Amino acid sequence: MLFNTLRYAEFFAAVFVGSWALVRYAGAWPRLVFLLLVSYGFYAAWDWRYLPLIFASSTVDFLLARAIAREERPRARRLMLIATVVLNLGFLGFFKYWNFALENAAALRALVTGEPVSVGHAFRVLLPPVGISFFTFESMSYVVDVYRGELPPHKSYLRYLLFVAFFPHLVAGPIVRPRDLLPQFERAPSLTPEEGGEALFLVAIGLVKKVVLSDQLALNLVDRVFERPENYSALEVLAGVYGYAAQIYCDFSGYTDIAIGSALLLGVRFPKNFDAPYKAHNLADFWRRWHISLSTWLRDYLYIPLGGNRGSELATYRNLMITMLLGGLWHGASWNFVFWGFLHGLGLAVTRAVQRAIKRRRSAGEGERGGEAASSPVARLAVRALCVLLTFHYVCLAWIFFRVPTFSQAVLILRQIGTLTTFHPNLPPVLIALLGIALLSHYVPERLYERARGAFIAAPAPVQGALLFVIAIGLHEAASAAAVPFVYFQF
């Protein structure tokens, strides 16, 4: 991880200096060309063979959006929209789900014929391009927005290519909407001392989340427990499940902090992507706080077009379930991800049913005494705390299926938790402290975080530099020799 971090730091330092030097001595247009070239270079460093894919996908969507805007015939417009959806989802489906389809077809054939399961290597495709789920959704949403009349077709081909390929969000998001990012490439970039301080604060916080919390929990607890749960007590396995909840949050929100901070140092602001998700009091609240850019994308481009909550209650539950099943499949080509989506769809449907039942009861004037009893601050706080606790554990249950490679492994973990054994030699105090910090940080009042951020931003540059130096030393000491990739790089 440290080596990768150093490589990114060296790369970003060169981009930062080159970008602002071009702004000062050559103008905004050469800066855009420079950022596009380094973004393509950043992507090609993963696998240069996929560079034509992102370029071709961006080009086709740019041209189709312009054609849709010019076309007045509804049928022709609809056909062009279908073309962009088919092309984008076709690319995504082929590279991400072809092997999955082959494996399931082979399993079905083996079930029917009784022959061993076998998938010929000649029929497999290469590993999916890194970040394909993210840039596919971003590019496709642009064409949909133009079709809906919510966004005019962009005039600059260069800026559109940069919108899709801009390296801070290219690999693992956040999923930035064209209406949020394209206008920023049209304006002259700027970077105030306050913005610079905010960006450095975000990058530092992101690195601490990733290197100190996420990686240490992964290497010393989560990976070991999920690999051989039968070797651990129920308490240790439960700690491993909590550890994965903490790991994936710190890993992904840490990456997002680094991405937002990196973009801000280049004069571009990304939207917020996390908001203390484990503080949620129900699943709907969880999805308003977790991976916000994905949840709002699924809402606007899948759930609402399916009908949203405009039809019957049964249709609404169906739309919720379809959205979350496809959201699970978006994360990976595995039935485990689909089941993870099913659990969240079921939870969202139950949440909605309970909320509507409570609303109907209040409207009918029932349970007034119970309402008066629950109206005290202490009672409301207790009910909310219980809801937060239940929501967190339901999310953790779903995380088990998100993390394991097979259903049998998930069953093994749940069975081991069911033994209720409590010995815990594999939970040293340092590890418990890291887990506690990662989870309890959700409940730190927002004003304290804002106060710390404001203090860093307002501090003189030498003080900021000294603090960042201390953090760098801590990161160096905490970094493991074994590189731990960002979790969402696989999606």
Beta strands, then each sheet from edge to edge (+ up, - down):
end
